[in-house]
């Protein structure tokens, strides 16, 4: 759970640094920030909200046109870790995101 929280904090920091002004308005940047913030407050893996991670990443890329943002890699890590932890797979991630643009 701590590793998931760490990646969420990284996401939040990147969004503050790269998209700070957009955090004031509704949209995918704020949505991602809010989800990451919510996860950092979770005490247990079971409290993590259900998220369509691939859809979230696609929306982020659609809105920002930033195909190489580190936010994408961090979202993939959070997705992978939260799914692996929830399935008790020893935190090994077998899921590989293949998103073609």
N, C-alpha and C positions, 0 to 999 in steps of 0.2 A: 504494500500500500504506500509505503514511503517513497518508493521509486516512481510510482504513478504520480504522487503529489509533486515530486521534484520536476518531472516533465511538464506538469501543468503550470508550475511556477515559471519554468523556462518559456512556455508558450505565452504566458501573461506578460513577461518581461519583453519578449520580442514584439508583441502587439503594442505595448506601451511605447517602445522605442521606434518602431517602424510605422505604426498606424494610430498613434496617439490621438490625433484629432478626430479620427473616425469612431473612436470609442464613445464619443458623445452622442452619436446618432444610432438609430436602429439599423441593423444590418448584420451580415455574417460575421464581421470583425467583432462586434459587440456580443453576438451570440456565442462565438467561440470563447471570448474572454469570460463571459458569464458562466459557461459550462466548466471551464478550467477552474474558475474561482469556486464554484460549487463543489467540485471534486476535491479541492484542497481542504475544504471544511469537513469532508467525510472522514469518519473514524474507521469504517469497515468497508471492504470491497462490495458488500451487498448494498451499500448506500449509494453507489455510483449510479447516476441516471442512465437509462437506456438511451443510447445515442447511435444514430446512423452515421458512423465515422466516415465511410466512403462518400456519402452524400454531403457531409459537412466539408470534407476536403474538396470535393468537386465545386461546391458553392463558393468556397474560399478562392479557388483558382478562377472561377468564372467572374467573380467580383473584382479581384485584384489583378488578374492576368499575370500573376507572379508564380510561374511554374517551378521555380527553384527556391522558394521561400523555406527557411528552416522551420517554419510553423508546420509545414506539411510533414516533415520527418518526425517532428515531436508529436503531432496528432497520431501518426501511425504507431509510434511507440506506446502512447497512452492506450490506444485501441487494442493493440496486441497484448499489453500487460494486463489490461482490465479483463479481456476475454480469457486469457490464460489463467489468471488468478481465479476468476469466477468458475472456471472449469477444473481448477486444481490440477493443472498440468505442469507443476513445478516451474512456473513462470517461463516456460519455453514457448516461444512463439513460432507456430507453424504457419500462421497466416502471413502471406506476402501480398501486399497491395500492388496490384498492377493497374495503374490508371493511365490510359493512353489519351493523349490530347491531340 
